[in-house]
Amino acid sequence: MKRVLKLSIIGIVAGIILLVLLKIVQVVTGSQAYVLLFNTDYIPMMPDWGPANFGGVAFHFVFCIVSVVALFYILKLFRLERSMLVYFAIYTGGSAILYALTGLTDRPPVVMDLMAWTYWTVAHAVYALTVGSFIKHWV
């Protein structure tokens, strides 16, 4: 239970870093990659869940926590749970592919916005390194 709590905290901290990083990118560059972080238009029933953006913010943090906990235990099966390279490859590669979900909504960014994709992917690389580093040194 203590390990799951630590992994959950890692998910929250890394999720905050991801959120802040993409918000800074939005303020500095005008890129709308930040909007995609909370966009749940492509998930049935999520767009109307709670006050404005509540569903998206809740989804973001739940996904951060669940993904860290689940990935840790999946990697543990292969004795790779402390490999930063594996976290980097999975989170960065996965987010680069998941960016395409923006094509399922009318909200920005547009799917062909290469700069938004780049910001999105780089920010998730930072997320991956944060998760991997915390797990390697704290869990």
WODA-V429519 format. One record per backbone hydrogen bond with DSSP energy under -1.0 kcal/mol. NH is the residue of the N-H (numbers start at 0). CO is the residue of the C=O. Records with the same first field share a line. If there is no record, write none. Layout:
NH=CO + CO
This chain:
4=0
5=1
6=2
7=3
8=4
9=5
10=6
11=7
12=8
13=9
14=10
15=11
16=12
17=13
18=14
19=15
20=16
21=17
22=18
23=19
24=20
25=21
26=22
27=23
28=24
29=25
34=31
37=34
42=39
45=42
48=45
53=50
56=52
57=53
58=54
59=55
60=56
61=57
62=58
63=59
64=60
65=61
66=62
67=63
68=64
69=65
70=66
71=67
72=68
73=69
74=70
75=71
77=74
78=75
79=74
82=79
86=82
87=83
88=84
89=85
90=86
91=87
92=88
93=89
94=90
95=91
96=92
97=93
98=94
99=96
100=97
101=98
102=99
103=100
104=101
112=109
113=111
116=112
117=113
118=114
119=115
120=116
121=117
122=118
123=119
124=120
125=121
126=122
127=123
128=124
129=125
130=126
131=127
132=128
133=129
134=130
135=131
136=132
137=133
138=134
